[in-house]
Amino acid sequence: MKDKRETFLMEPLKKCIDLIGFPMDLGADRRGVDMGPTAIRIAGMVEELEMLGYHVHDLGDIPILSKERQNIINPKLKYLDEIVRASCLLAEKVKLSLLQGRFPLCIGGDHSMAIGSIAGVSAYCRHTHHTFGVIWIDAHADMNTEDTTPSGNIHGMAMAVSLGLGNSSLTRILDFAPKVQPSCCALIGVRKIDPLEKELVKTLRLPVHTMSNIDRKGVHATIQDVLQTLSHVDHIHVSFDLDSVDPSVAAGVGTPVAGGLTYREIHLIMETIADCGCMASLDIAEINPILDNRNISAKLAAEVVASSMGRRIL
């Protein structure tokens, strides 16, 4: 596995990044997160990556209809049709980016973005016979379905959908399900789970590293354990929700939860994942500039991306 990972990391075209914006706010109730892609661009993320030697191709944003132009047909699956349509477009772009030897970096937008990005990466891995894994960094498990959701918000279903649970319109994007197996996943930073989500997590034996676990064990030991558990995986997709970070550090998120990761902890997690050499795609989700102060949260997100792509103190 080590040789395979080293070869995978050394592919020269991986120095090319495709930046894909996903200005989605249909998956959540609170408005403003659709401006996240613009906020993170303004925060200087492209410049950070270019300083590290990457060639960044900004592919623009996936077109998404606003809430004002749609009706909610099913209150348990709000804005389902448009989320499915946009997710299919994102999945195809991500798959094509990987097939062209590039690194897809998806910026959102609420975390329903992961439905499309994970579908695209999974399709690529099926085509190229890579073993696909997901590291989900989030205050929430996002393991609801239409049968368990208290809100009907699809951004709270993205992990479940990727595991093949829930509405078939979501789970069957690109015509296959599931996109990833529970044994190839790890959830980090979780501190808020709905009661019925807990049952699904336990039934699937989904590896979840809560903030309580991290407090007891330490963040470095936790991420080392995660990478060891995923040692059979040779393509890791990291889906990073900014609300995994404590609101005192990142206030500009739609669903803040107290008691999250510190500034240094999230950088250490990303640095350690980058050092593993098998992260080959990335999401940054839930940046809400309306709730932010002087774009500080978006700037943090840009710095975290840089850490995940190799920036170091020395």
C-alpha positions in Angstrom: 0.0 0.0 0.0 2.8 2.4 0.8 4.3 2.2 -2.7 0.9 2.6 -4.3 0.3 5.8 -2.2 3.7 7.2 -3.0 3.1 6.7 -6.7 -0.3 8.2 -6.5 1.0 11.3 -4.8 3.8 11.8 -7.2 1.6 12.1 -10.3 2.7 15.5 -11.7 -0.7 16.7 -12.8 -1.9 16.6 -9.2 -0.2 20.0 -9.0 -3.2 21.2 -11.0 -6.3 22.1 -8.9 -9.8 22.5 -10.3 -11.7 24.9 -8.2 -15.5 24.3 -8.3 -17.9 26.5 -6.6 -21.2 25.1 -5.3 -23.3 28.1 -4.1 -26.0 26.0 -2.5 -28.3 27.1 0.3 -31.2 24.8 -0.5 -30.1 22.1 1.9 -30.4 24.4 4.9 -32.9 26.8 6.4 -30.5 29.7 7.2 -29.7 32.0 4.2 -26.3 33.3 3.2 -24.3 30.1 2.8 -24.7 30.4 -1.0 -22.2 33.3 -0.8 -19.6 31.0 0.7 -17.7 30.3 -2.6 -17.4 34.1 -3.3 -16.2 34.7 0.3 -13.5 32.1 0.2 -12.2 33.4 -3.2 -12.1 36.9 -1.7 -10.2 35.5 1.3 -7.2 34.7 -1.0 -7.4 30.9 -1.2 -6.2 30.8 -4.8 -3.2 33.0 -4.0 -2.3 30.8 -1.0 -2.3 27.7 -3.3 -0.3 29.4 -6.0 2.3 30.3 -3.5 2.6 26.6 -2.8 3.3 25.9 -6.4 -0.1 24.8 -7.6 -1.8 25.8 -10.8 -5.4 26.6 -10.0 -8.1 26.5 -12.6 -11.2 28.2 -11.3 -14.1 26.5 -13.1 -16.7 28.9 -11.7 -19.9 28.0 -9.9 -22.5 25.3 -10.6 -25.7 27.1 -11.5 -28.3 26.7 -8.8 -31.9 28.1 -8.7 -32.7 30.2 -5.7 -35.4 29.3 -3.2 -37.5 32.2 -4.5 -37.9 30.4 -7.8 -39.0 27.1 -6.3 -41.6 25.4 -4.2 -41.2 22.8 -1.4 -43.0 19.7 -2.7 -42.0 17.3 0.1 -41.3 19.0 3.5 -39.2 15.9 4.5 -37.0 16.5 1.4 -36.9 20.2 0.8 -35.9 21.3 -2.7 -35.1 17.7 -3.7 -35.3 18.0 -7.4 -32.9 21.0 -7.7 -30.4 19.5 -5.2 -30.4 16.3 -7.3 -29.9 18.2 -10.5 -27.1 20.4 -9.2 -25.5 17.4 -7.4 -25.4 15.5 -10.7 -23.6 18.4 -12.4 -21.1 18.6 -9.6 -20.5 14.8 -9.7 -19.7 14.9 -13.4 -17.3 17.8 -13.0 -15.5 16.1 -10.1 -15.2 12.8 -12.0 -13.9 14.6 -15.1 -11.4 16.6 -13.1 -9.9 13.4 -11.6 -9.9 11.6 -14.9 -7.8 14.5 -16.3 -5.3 14.0 -13.5 -6.3 17.1 -11.5 -7.3 17.7 -7.9 -11.0 18.8 -7.5 -11.5 21.3 -4.7 -15.2 22.0 -4.1 -16.2 25.1 -2.2 -19.7 25.7 -0.8 -22.4 26.2 0.0 -24.1 24.0 2.4 -22.9 20.5 3.1 -25.4 18.9 0.7 -22.5 19.7 -1.7 -20.9 16.4 -0.5 -23.6 14.4 -2.1 -22.4 15.4 -5.5 -18.7 15.6 -4.8 -18.5 12.2 -3.2 -20.6 10.7 -6.0 -18.1 12.0 -8.5 -15.0 10.8 -6.6 -16.6 7.4 -6.1 -17.4 7.0 -9.8 -13.8 7.9 -10.6 -12.5 5.3 -8.1 -14.7 2.6 -9.5 -13.4 3.4 -13.0 -9.7 3.4 -11.9 -10.0 0.6 -9.3 -8.9 2.8 -6.4 -10.1 2.1 -2.9 -12.2 5.0 -1.9 -12.5 6.5 1.6 -14.0 9.6 3.2 -12.8 11.6 6.2 -15.8 13.7 7.3 -14.9 16.6 9.6 -18.1 18.1 10.9 -19.9 19.1 14.1 -22.8 16.9 12.8 -23.0 13.3 11.5 -25.3 14.3 8.7 -26.8 10.8 9.0 -30.5 11.6 8.7 -32.9 10.3 6.0 -36.4 11.5 5.1 -37.6 9.0 7.7 -35.6 10.4 10.5 -35.0 14.1 9.8 -36.6 16.6 12.2 -36.2 19.5 9.6 -36.3 18.1 6.1 -33.0 19.8 5.3 -31.0 17.7 3.0 -27.6 19.0 4.2 -28.2 16.9 7.2 -28.5 13.8 5.0 -25.3 13.9 3.0 -23.3 11.3 4.8 -26.3 8.9 4.9 -26.9 9.4 1.2 -23.2 8.6 0.4 -23.6 5.3 2.4 -26.7 4.4 0.3 -29.3 5.4 2.8 -32.4 7.5 2.0 -34.2 8.6 -1.0 -33.1 6.9 -4.2 -33.0 10.1 -6.2 -30.1 11.1 -4.0 -28.4 7.8 -3.4 -28.5 6.8 -7.1 -26.8 9.9 -8.5 -24.6 8.6 -11.4 -26.6 5.4 -11.2 -25.0 3.4 -8.4 -25.1 3.1 -4.6 -23.6 3.2 -2.1 -20.8 5.6 -2.9 -18.6 4.5 0.0 -18.6 1.7 2.7 -18.8 2.5 6.4 -15.5 0.8 7.0 -13.9 3.3 4.6 -15.2 6.3 6.5 -14.2 8.3 9.6 -16.2 11.2 11.2 -14.2 13.7 13.2 -15.3 16.5 15.5 -18.9 15.4 15.9 -20.7 16.8 18.9 -24.4 17.0 17.9 -26.3 14.0 16.7 -30.1 13.6 16.5 -31.5 10.6 18.4 -32.4 8.5 15.3 -29.1 9.3 13.7 -27.4 7.7 16.7 -29.2 4.5 16.0 -28.1 4.5 12.3 -24.5 5.2 13.3 -24.5 2.4 15.8 -26.2 -0.1 13.4 -23.6 0.6 10.7 -20.7 0.7 13.2 -19.7 3.9 11.5 -16.4 5.1 12.9 -17.2 8.4 14.7 -14.6 10.4 16.7 -16.6 12.8 18.8 -15.2 15.9 20.5 -15.4 14.0 23.8 -13.2 11.3 22.3 -10.8 13.9 21.0 -10.7 15.7 24.4 -9.7 12.4 26.1 -7.3 11.1 23.5 -5.8 14.2 21.9 -6.2 15.4 18.3 -2.9 14.0 17.1 -3.5 10.5 18.3 -7.1 10.7 16.9 -6.1 11.6 13.4 -3.2 9.0 13.5 -5.8 6.3 14.5 -8.1 7.5 11.7 -5.3 7.2 9.1 -4.3 3.8 10.4 -7.9 2.6 10.2 -8.0 3.8 6.6 -4.7 2.3 5.6 -6.4 0.1 3.1 -7.7 3.2 1.3 -5.7 4.8 -1.5 -7.9 7.7 -2.4 -9.1 9.8 0.5 -11.8 12.5 0.0 -11.9 15.0 2.9 -15.2 16.8 3.4 -14.6 19.7 5.8 -17.5 21.5 7.3 -16.4 24.8 8.9 -18.8 24.3 11.8 -16.4 21.5 13.0 -14.3 24.5 14.3 -15.4 26.2 17.5 -17.7 29.2 16.9 -15.2 31.4 18.8 -12.8 30.8 16.0 -15.2 30.5 13.0 -18.4 32.4 13.6 -19.5 32.5 10.0 -21.3 29.2 9.7 -24.9 28.4 9.4 -25.2 25.8 12.2 -22.7 26.7 14.9 -22.2 24.3 17.8 -20.1 25.2 20.9 -17.1 23.1 22.0 -15.5 22.5 18.6 -12.0 22.1 17.3 -9.5 24.9 18.0 -7.5 26.8 15.4 -4.4 24.7 15.9 -6.3 21.4 16.1 -7.9 21.8 12.7 -4.6 22.8 11.1 -2.9 19.8 12.7 -5.6 17.5 11.4 -5.2 18.8 7.9 -1.4 18.8 8.0 -1.4 15.2 9.1 -3.9 14.1 6.4 -1.7 15.8 3.8 1.4 14.1 5.1 -0.3 10.7 4.6 -0.1 11.3 0.8 -3.5 9.9 -0.2 -5.9 12.9 0.0 -6.8 13.5 -3.6 -10.0 15.6 -3.4 -11.5 18.1 -0.9 -14.7 19.9 0.1 -15.0 23.1 2.1 -18.6 23.6 3.2 -20.9 25.8 5.2 -19.1 29.2 5.0 -21.8 31.9 5.7 -20.4 35.4 5.2 -23.6 37.0 6.5 -22.9 35.7 9.9 -19.1 36.4 9.7 -17.0 39.3 10.9 -14.7 40.8 8.3 -14.6 37.5 6.4 -12.5 35.9 9.2 -14.1 32.5 8.8 -13.5 32.4 5.1 -9.9 33.4 5.7 -9.6 30.5 8.2 -11.0 28.2 5.5 -8.4 29.4 3.0 -5.6 28.8 5.5 -7.0 25.3 6.3 -7.0 24.4 2.6 -3.4 25.6 2.4 -2.4 23.4 5.3 -4.1 20.4 3.7 -2.1 21.1 0.5 1.3 21.2 2.1 1.8 24.6 3.8 4.0 24.3 6.9 5.5 26.6 9.5 9.1 25.4 8.5 
